[in-house]
Amino acid sequence: MQEALRESKRIKSLNALRRHYRRLGKLLRNEELDPIRQVINEIDNVHQASVNKFHTLERWRDRLLDEESEAFGDFVAEYPDTDRQRLRQLIQAARREREQERPPAAYRKLFKYLRELAGI
């Protein structure tokens, strides 16, 4: 099975690749599927955790822009190594952008900084 998977990387012809996929399907029918399912579930769980972190940071960004000092204090409490001055500057710039209806460059910079702090 592993040899067949390695072989699929070198196949260039679309028809040959289709035949090869049918061969892989036949080989998979004879394999034990529980270890394969387990690996796929682990990959899915890692991906879902990453997506959840991303959504959490988006909520933080929106909260920092919508609320005043309460959200700022909560964020700094959760991420103590935050550069407070830089964060305040990014928030102010993003708020100005929103008020002036300009393209969201500072909004994106703020999110990028939040990602850096969270290690994503």
C-alpha positions as CSV (number, residue, x, y, z in Angstrom):
1,M,0.0,0.0,0.0
2,Q,2.8,2.4,0.9
3,E,4.6,1.6,-2.3
4,A,1.5,2.3,-4.3
5,L,1.1,5.7,-2.6
6,R,4.7,6.6,-3.4
7,E,4.2,5.5,-6.9
8,S,1.3,7.9,-7.4
9,K,3.6,10.9,-7.1
10,R,5.5,10.0,-10.3
11,I,2.4,9.4,-12.4
12,K,1.6,12.4,-14.7
13,S,-1.0,11.1,-17.2
14,L,-4.6,11.7,-16.1
15,N,-5.9,8.4,-17.3
16,A,-3.0,6.5,-15.7
17,L,-3.7,8.4,-12.5
18,R,-7.3,7.4,-12.6
19,R,-6.4,3.7,-13.0
20,H,-3.9,4.1,-10.2
21,Y,-6.6,5.5,-7.9
22,R,-8.8,2.5,-8.7
23,R,-5.9,0.3,-7.8
24,L,-5.5,2.2,-4.5
25,G,-9.2,1.7,-3.8
26,K,-8.9,-2.0,-4.3
27,L,-5.8,-2.1,-2.0
28,L,-7.7,-0.1,0.6
29,R,-10.5,-2.6,0.7
30,N,-8.1,-5.2,1.9
31,E,-6.5,-2.9,4.5
32,E,-7.4,-2.4,8.2
33,L,-9.3,0.9,8.2
34,D,-9.2,1.8,11.9
35,P,-5.7,3.1,11.9
36,I,-6.3,5.1,8.8
37,R,-9.5,6.6,10.3
38,Q,-7.6,7.5,13.5
39,V,-5.0,9.4,11.5
40,I,-7.6,11.3,9.5
41,N,-9.5,12.2,12.7
42,E,-6.3,13.5,14.3
43,I,-5.7,15.7,11.3
44,D,-9.3,17.0,11.4
45,N,-9.0,17.7,15.1
46,V,-5.7,19.7,14.6
47,H,-7.3,21.7,11.8
48,Q,-10.5,22.4,13.8
49,A,-8.4,23.6,16.8
50,S,-6.6,26.0,14.5
51,V,-9.9,27.3,13.1
52,N,-11.3,27.8,16.6
53,K,-8.2,29.8,17.6
54,F,-8.6,31.9,14.5
55,H,-12.2,32.6,15.3
56,T,-11.4,33.5,18.9
57,L,-8.9,36.1,17.7
58,E,-11.4,37.5,15.3
59,R,-13.8,38.0,18.3
60,W,-11.0,39.6,20.3
61,R,-10.3,42.0,17.4
62,D,-14.0,43.0,17.1
63,R,-14.3,43.4,20.9
64,L,-11.2,45.5,21.1
65,L,-12.6,47.8,18.4
66,D,-16.1,48.0,19.8
67,E,-15.5,48.2,23.5
68,E,-13.2,50.7,25.2
69,S,-10.9,49.9,28.1
70,E,-12.7,46.8,29.5
71,A,-11.8,44.6,26.4
72,F,-8.3,46.0,26.4
73,G,-7.8,45.1,30.1
74,D,-9.2,41.6,29.5
75,F,-7.0,41.0,26.5
76,V,-3.8,42.2,28.4
77,A,-4.8,39.9,31.3
78,E,-5.0,36.9,28.9
79,Y,-1.9,37.8,26.9
80,P,0.4,39.5,29.5
81,D,3.4,39.9,27.1
82,T,1.4,42.3,25.0
83,D,3.1,45.6,23.9
84,R,0.3,47.8,25.3
85,Q,1.4,50.9,23.4
86,R,1.5,49.1,20.0
87,L,-1.8,47.5,20.6
88,R,-3.4,50.9,21.5
89,Q,-2.0,52.4,18.4
90,L,-3.3,49.6,16.2
91,I,-6.7,49.8,17.8
92,Q,-6.9,53.6,17.3
93,A,-5.8,53.4,13.7
94,A,-8.4,50.7,12.9
95,R,-11.1,52.8,14.6
96,R,-10.1,55.8,12.5
97,E,-10.2,53.7,9.3
98,R,-13.6,52.4,10.1
99,E,-14.9,56.0,10.9
100,Q,-13.4,57.4,7.7
101,E,-14.6,54.3,5.6
102,R,-11.1,53.7,4.3
103,P,-9.7,50.3,3.2
104,P,-9.0,48.0,6.3
105,A,-5.2,48.1,6.3
106,A,-4.8,48.8,10.1
107,Y,-7.7,46.4,10.8
108,R,-5.5,43.7,9.1
109,K,-2.4,44.8,10.9
110,L,-4.2,44.6,14.3
111,F,-5.3,41.0,13.5
112,K,-1.8,40.1,12.4
113,Y,-0.4,41.4,15.7
114,L,-3.1,39.4,17.6
115,R,-2.0,36.3,15.7
116,E,1.6,36.9,16.7
117,L,0.7,37.2,20.3
118,A,-1.4,34.0,20.2
119,G,1.4,32.1,18.3
120,I,-0.7,31.3,15.3
